[in-house]
Amino acid sequence: MMPTTPPFPGTPATADGSETVVWVETHVTQGACAYPITSSTNMGAGYQAAQASGQKNLWGEPLFFLELESEHSSASTCEGFALAGGRVTNFTSGQGLVLMKEVLYTIAGKRLPVVFHVGSRALTSQALNVHCGHDDVMAVADAGWGIAFAKNAQEAGDLALILRRAAEEGETPFLSVQDGFLTTHTVENVRLPEPELMAEFVGDPYATTRLRNLMNPAKPIMSGVVQNQDAYMKGKIAQRYFTDRLPGILTATMERFHALTGRRFGLVEPYRLEDAEYALVGMGSLVETAMATADWLRAVRELRVGVLGVTVFRPFPAREIVDALRSVRAFTVVERMDNPLAQSNPLATEIKAAFADAVAGAPGSTPVSRVPAIHAAAAGLGSRDVRPGDFVAAVEEMARGGRRTFVLGIPHELALPRTEDPDVRPRGAFSMRGHSVGGFGSVTTNRVIATILGDLFKLHVQAYPLYGSEKKGLPTTYFLTVAEERIRTHSELARVDFVPLNDVNAFHLGNPLAGIAAGGTVFIQSSDTDPAAIWAKIPAEAQAITRERGLRVLALDTQKIARECTSRPELQVRMQGIVLLGIFLRATPFLSRLPYTDDEIDRAVERSMRKFFGKRGEAVIQENLRAARRGFSEVFEVPVPARAHEVAAHG
């Protein structure tokens, strides 16, 4: 029997995790109360922009947005909104989430079915870091909320819907978590949920009994009262009525979502575990990198490796985890935090407890006769790169029966060295690593390129930036991969085909040509028009790499074109990046394999410009179009001179 097409397969688009969340929440909620904090800021800004433009939700209500003076206040305001029967959301990260903690307990205790979105972020410890870590979420894991982790932009949007329905049916609030920057800011191919799906799946907030107005004077009830020794414990334990039902509600909600969309979710996600000897376990974006690495280990090393992605952390899926891992010889739990004063990090601790219950025959657990060797690793703190080579090292350590606790990705006495760092990108993938300066518009250009390639050419794309909290005016690196298959690697690109250097200082800050493929292309921003002069300014080491790898060198004065395309000083710097868009389309070889004319490509560029710059007016759109067209037509090649001894040999 042929599989049937689901009724709501989704609308193809390119978006990052923040955008998929905003797409859902601006359709299904009535309001948001938030205080912007990196890396969740884009979610709050996107919701506020929709409200400011007059957007209404699916039931015709104008959106409400309130920015408070702190995260604590924003959570308190959400509590009041929900107490009055409203459907509300919030966006937060890091210290902001921890600052809310006092209020999170009361929201859960009052059974208010809100959904807060978290761009998970490392907490300030020995230093401040605005990038990804899971310690912020683990700091509030005892507050009585459900918690689920998305591993990509698609799941971030889908979980916004799934958790909303489960929260309202289970009368339990949820944290919907995605990795800060690594998912919140990574552009990928997605299928946006259709408005019709969202209306059917979640339902009109006024037409459902799942939302209750606890402030309705016609139905008075006491909420948030003082309870003494005679009553408090009874009220606290009685809440198990709600929490005990939650796993079943979540599972049923996920099954309903799968029937409607074809996209399957579970409390956990087993991958190639049926015959696995070794397994990698984790949450968030690193799970997909682990999956791609497991495929490589099977194909190249002939090791039977599987992966278990833990989607739902609360309620903890103990039985499902034991069922998935009981047959392996060993598994490693990889977590984005480090708590050396505890028995283990949080996920590893709970998995060990689940197996302890199972081997002891505790009621409700899956009986097992043996416990696999359990290894625990800290990795990816503060967005430290988690590479395929790190997972290879973890599997090697398991295979030799090595250390039970280790770290990945840094030099340390507990760290495992990378013996091999394989390329697990899809076959035929084309990757770009750009070196620019914060504020030059290159990151926006990277998004525009991804949008064009994804929307027009129907290719799979992944685009993301790499920068610090001090972004503007300092070096920025950005990555883009294009492939005919879905891209599962969420790590910095070590192998690339195209390196644009908007910032020529990159030659003096490191080796920007590291990892470039033989026959690849380099673009150099230069005010020189003489190819010989441009070549002479390239450092000798980079010249040697260019010759050895047979690289093609392109150049153009993007700054001059930007000045000539707009008279607005505030746009001239950023427009340099838009000139690069034209250069990219000229330089990349895969476009020649696709059946599109230059005119069709130009029209696609215009559509993308209108998407990104439409709110700034027609004049800005046309200025950006001119910049991109000039980059496409005016970029020129810098001949690579032969070495002196080669000239003599052929003389």
N, C-alpha and C positions, 0 to 999 in steps of 0.2 A: 504494500500500500504506500503510495507516494505521500510524503509529509505535506500537510496543508500550510499555506502561508498564514501566519498569525494575523489577527485583525488590525493590530497596531504595531507594525515593525519599526516605526520611528522615521523621522525625517533626516536624511543624510546631511551632515554639516561638519565643519571643523570648529572646535571650541576647546577651551581649557576647562579644568575642573571647576573653577569659579563661575564660569559662564554657564555651565550646565546646571549648576545649583540655582543661579539667578533665574534661568529660564523656567525652572520648575516653580520656585517659590513665588515669583511674581505672577504666576498663573493661579496658584492654589491657595495662597494665604491672603489674609486681610491686612496684615501689617508686619513690620519689623522694627525692633528696637535694638540698637547696636552702638558700640563704640569702636571705631576703626583701630585695628592693631595688625601689623604685619604678621603673618602672611594672609590673613583673612580679609584684608582691606578691599580687595577687588570685588568680593562678594557684597559687602555693604555698599560700596560705591555703585555697583551695578544695580542693586535694588533701589537705592536712592535716586539714581538717574531715571529709572523707569517711573518712579513715583513723581518726580519733577516734571516728566514729560506728559503726565496725565494718564498713564496706562491704568487700566482697570483689570481686575482679576476675572476669572472665567464666569463669575456671576454678576458682572457689571458693577462691582464696587470699586471706588477709587482706592488705590493703595495708600497705606499710612506708613510713614517712616519717621522715627524719632531718634536723633543722636543725643545721647546723654553725656554726662561729664566723666563717666567711668564705666568699666565693664560691670562692676557691682550694681550700679544704678540701672544699667541697661537690662540686666537679668531681672532685677526687681520690677522694672516696668513691664517686661514680658510676663512676669508672674501676674501682675494686675490685669493685663490684657487677657490672659488665659482664664483667670478667675471670673471674668465677665463673659466668658463663653466665646472669646475670639480665637481665631486661628493665627498664630504668630510665630515668628522665627527670629533668630539671632545669629551673628557671625563673629567668631572670636578665635584667639590663638594664645599659646604660651601663658605668660603671667596674667593676661586678661581672663583666661579660663580659670586659673587658680584664684584670682581675686573674686570671682563669682561664687566660689565654693559654698559659702554660707547660705546663699540663696538657692543653690542647686538642691540642697537637702529639703528645703521647704517646698519647692516646686514638686519634687518627687512625693513628699509626704502628703501633699494635697491632691495627688493623682492628676496633675495638669498635663495634658498630652501635647506638649510643645516639642519642636525639633530645633536644636541648635546645631549650626554647622561649624566645624573646627578645622582650620588649617594647621595641623599639628606642628608644634614648634618646640625646640629645645628650650628648657628653662634656664634663666640666668643663674649661673653657678659660679665657677671661678672666673667667668667672663660672660659678657652678653653675646648672644647669638640669635639671629632672627630666622634661622633656617630650621630644617626639619628635625624633629625628635619626638618621641612618644611619651616623654616624661610628663608633659602637661596633662595628657589624657589620663595617664596612670595616677596622677595626683588627685583626680576626682573620681576614680573608678569605684569608690565606696559610697558614692552619694545617692545611690538608688536609681540611677538612670540606665536605660539600655544604651549600649555602645556598639557601633558597627564601623568597620574600616573599608573604604573604597581603595582599589588598587590602581585605578585609572580614571580619566575624566568621564567615561561612559558610566562607570559605576557610581561616581559621585552624584550624577543627576538621577540615575535610577533609584539609588538608595534614598534620595530626598523624598521620592514618592512612596517607596515601600515602607520606610520608617514612619512617615506621616500616617499612613493607614494603620500600621501596627500600633503606633502610639495612641491613636484615638480609640481603636478597638480594645487595646489592652490597658488603657488609662494609665500609661506610663510614659514619662518623657524620654527622649532619645538624643544622644550625641551622634551626629553623622560626621565621621572623621575622614579627611583626606590629607595626604602628606603635604606640608607647607612647601611652596615653590615647586616641589617635584611633581605634584599633581595640580595644585591650585593654579600654577602658571604655565603648565605644559599643554601646548595645543596638539590635539589629536583628532582623528576621525571619530565622529560620534553619530549616534542616531538620537536626535532630540525627541522626547516623548510628545506625541501629538496632543493638542488641547483636548480633543475628544477623549483620548485615553485618560488624561489627568482628571477630567470632569467625572468620568465613570468610575475610576479607580479610587479617588479620594472622596468625591461627593461634595455637594453644596453644604457649606458650614451651617446654613440655617435650616436645611431639610433633613438633617441627621440628628439622631439622639446621642451620638458619640461625643458631642460637645455640649457641656452643661454650663449654664450661667449660675455660678455660685453666689452672685450678688443680686439675684432676683428677689425683690421683697415679697413677691407673691408666693415664693417657695423658700421661706427662710431656713437657713442651716448655719450651724456654727462651724467656722473654719479657722485654723490657726490659733486655737485656744490654749490656755495653760492647763496641763494635766499633771497631777501629783502622783504619789506612789501608788495610789489605788487604781489609776487608769492608764498611765503612759505606756507601760509595757503591753497591756492588752491592745491598745491602739496600734502599737508598732508591730506586734506579731500578727495582728489581724490583716495587715497589708500583704501578707503572703498569699492571700486570696488572689490578688492581682498579679504578683510576680510568678506564682506557680503556673499560671495560665500562659505566660508570655512566650515560652518556647513554641508551644503549639500554635499560638496566634501568628508569630513570626513565620513559621514554616508554611502555614496555610496562606499567608499573605504573599510570600515568595512564590508559591506554586500558582496562585492566581495571576501574579504578574507574568510568570513564564507563559501561561496559557494565552495571555493577551498580547504579549510582545515577542515571544520566542527567546527571550533573554533569561537564562536560568540563574537563580541565586539559591544558596543554601546557607546554613549556619557556618559551615566550613566548605571549602572547595578542594577536593582531592584531585590530584593530577598525576597520572601514570603511577599510581600506587598499587595497582592490582598485583604486580609481580616484583615490586621494588624491594631491594635489600637495604637501601639507605634512603632517607628522606630529609628534606629541608622544610622547615616550618617557620612561618612568619606572618606579618600583617602589613598591609599597605603596598606601596609601589614596588618594593624589593621582591615581592612574590612573583611578579611577572618576569623579572630578570632571572630569578631562580628557575622558573619553568623553562625559559629558553636555554639556560645552562644545563638543565637536566636532559633536554633533548640532545644537546651536544655530547654530554657525557655518555649517553647511550649509544649514539652513532659513532663516536670517535674512540672512546675508551672502553666501550662495551660493558659499562657499569650500569646496573639496574637501579636508577635513581628516580625518585618521585618527589612531589612537592605537596604540602598541605597549606593552603591559604586559610587563615582563620578570619572569616568575615565578621562574625559576631563575637565580641569579647564579653558583653553582658546582654542577656543571661549567658553564663559561660557554658559552651557546648561540650561538656566533659564526655558524655557517652559517644558523641559523634567523633570526637578526636581519638578516643581509645579505639573505636571501631576502625578508623582510617589507618592507624599506626601500629596496631597490635602485631602485625605480621612481619614488620621490618626488623633487621638486625640492630640498626641504630638510627637515630635521627638527631638533627641539630636544630635547636630553636634559636633563631636569629632575631634580636630585638634592638630597636633604636633607643636604647637607654642603658644606663649602668647604675645599679644599686648594689654595690659590693657588701653593704652591711646586712642585706637580706639573705635568705637561704639561696635564692636565685632571683633573676629578674622576674617581673610579674607573670608573663605568659609561661615561662618555663616552670615557675613555682606551681601554677595552677594545673599544668599538664602533669607534673609529677604527682600532685595530689589526686588527680583523676586516675592515674595508673595505680596509685596506692589503694584507692577505693576498689578498683577493678580486681586487683590481685587478692584483696581481702574479701571479695564477694559482697561488698556493700549493696544494699537494696537500690535498685534502679541503675546500677552500673553493669557494663558488659563483663562477664567473668573472663579472666585471662589467667594462664598458668605461668607466664613469664613476662617480664618487663624489658623492652628493648633498652639498649644502652642510650642514655639521654645525655646529649651534649648541649651546652648553652653558650651562645656567642653574643657579644655586644658589637654592633656595627652601625655605621651611618649616623652617628650622633652629630647634630648640627649640620646635616646634609653632607657629611663626609662620604665620598663616593663609595658606593657598594658595587663592586665589579663582578663580572662572571668569574674572574680568577679567584675572588674571595670564596665563592661557593665551591669552586673546584678544590680549593685548599681545605674547606670544611669536610668535603666528602673524602678526600685523601686522609684526613685526620681520623675520621670515623673508621675507614677501612683498615687502618693500622692499629685500631684500638687505642688511640692516643688520648690526649687531655680531654677532660669533661667540660672544662671551662676555658674559653679563650676569647680573644678579640680579633677583629678583622679590619684591615684597611689602613693601619697606622704602624709605625715602627715602635715596638714595645716588647718587653720580655714575654708577655702573654699572647703576642700576636702570631698568627700563622702567615708565613711568607707565601706570596703567589708564585707557584712553580710554573704556571701557564695561565695566560689571560686570553681566552679564546674570543674570536669574533663571532658573536651569536646573532648578529643582524640577519634579516631575511636575505636569501640569495638574490644577488643583483641589486642590493640596496645602494643608494647614492647618498653620501653624507657630506655636510658642510660644517666647518668650525670657523666662525668669524671672530676677529679680534678688533674691538672698537673701543669707544670711550662712552661712558654713561652720559646720556643726553644727546647723542648724535642721531638717534632715531633708528639705530640698527636693530634693536629688539622688536620694534614695531614692524620694521621691514621683514624681519624673520617671520612674524605672524602673517603678514600679507602674502609672502611667498608660500607659506604652508596653506593658506586659504585658497590661493589660486590652484596650486597643485592638487589639493584635495577636492575642491568643488568642480573645477573644470576638467581636469585630466583623470579624475576618479582614482587617483593614486593614494596609497596610505602614507600619512605624514606624521611626523613628530617634531615639534619645535619647542625649544625651551632656552631660557637665559641662565647664565651663571654670573652672579655678581654678589658683592657684599652689601652690608647695610649702608655703606658710604658710597653707594652706586654713582651718583651724578659727578661727572668730571674725572672719574678714575677708570682704569681699564675694565672692560666688560667682555666676556666671552659668550658667544651664543651658538647653539647647535641646531642643526636641521637634518633629519633623515627622511628620505623618500624611498618607497619600495612598493612592489606590487602585492605584497602580503602585509598583514598586520605587524606592527613593530612593537616588540615586547620588552626591549631593553630600556631600563630607566637608569642609565649611568652615563657619565661623561664619555664623549666619543674619543677613543684612542686611535681609530682608523678612519680617515676622511679622504674625500676625493677633491674637495674644493676648499681653499682657504682664502677668504677675502680679508685684506688688511686695511681697514679704514684708519687704523692707528699704526703708523709705521714704526712707532716706538716699540711695538711688540717684538721687533728684532732684537732690541736691547734689554728686554725684560725676561727673555727665555728663548725657546726655540719654537716659533709658531708653525714651523713645517714638520714638527714631530708627528709621526704617524700618517703622513700624507702618502697616498698610494702612488705607485709608479704610473707615469702618464697623467697625473692629476694636474689641477690648475690652481694658480695663485693669482689673486688680484691685488695690486698695490695702488693705494691712493697716492697720487703724485701731481705736483704742479708743473713738473717738467713735461715737455712734449717730445723731447728727443729720447728715443728708446735707449741709446747708448748711455745717456746721462742717468737714466733711471737704473739701468743695470749696474752702473758704477757705484751707486749708492747702496746697493744690496750688500750686506756684510759677506766677507769671503766664505764663511762657514755655510751661509744660506745659498750662496752661489754654487758651492760644491754639492750640496744636497739637490739643488735644482738640476744640475747636470747629471748626477748619478741616477736620479729617478726619472729623468726625461720629462720634467715638469714644463707646462706651458705657463708663460707669464703674461698677464694682462695689466693694463694701467689706464688711468683716467683721472682727471682733476674733478672729483665729485664736488669739492667745495666751490669751485668756480661755477659749475653748472647750477648748483643750488642757489648761489647769489644771483645768477642770471634768470632763474625761473621764478623767483619771488623777491619782492622788495621788502618783505616783512622780516625784520631781524630775528623775531622769535621763531620763525620757521626755517631760516636758512641753515642752521646747524642740523636740525632734525631731517631736513630734506636730503642731506647727503646720503642717508640710509635709503631713501626712495630711489635715488640714482642707482644704488646697488641692485635694486630689484631688476632693472633693465639689464644690468651687467650679468646677473645670475641667469636670467632667461637666455641671454646670448651664449653664456659659457657652458651651460650644462648640456651634456651630450644626449640625455634621454629624450629631450623634446623632439629631436630629429626623428626618433622612432615612433612618434605619435602622429596621427593624421590630422594635424591642425596647421592652418596657415598663420602667417604673421598677423593678419587682420583678426582672426579668431582669438589669438593670444592677446592682442591689444584690447579686444572687447572684454575679455576675461579680466585683464588688469583694471579696466575702467570699472567693472562691477565691484571688484574688491576695493578700489579707491572710494567708491560711493559708500560701501559698507563701513569703512574705517573712518572716513573724513566727511561723510555727508552732512553731519550736524554743523560743520564749519562753513558750509556754503559752497556754491558752485565755483567761485573763484579759486578756493583752496583745492578743490578737486582737480580743476584744470591745471593748476600749477604743479601738483604732484604728478599728474599724467605726463606733462611735458618733461619733468625731471626723469621719470622712468623711461620714456621714449628716447631721450637723449642718451641715457646710459646704455640702452640697447643698441643704438646706432653709432655712437661715437667711441665706445671702448676700443682700444687698439692693442695689438700684440707687441710684446718686447722680445725681439729675437735673442735667443740664448747663444752667446759667442762660444765657439769651440775653444778648447784649451790650446795653449800655444804649441804643445808638442803634437796635438792632433792636426793643427794647421800645417806644421812642418812635415808631418808624415804624408799628408795629401798634397803637398806643394809641388 
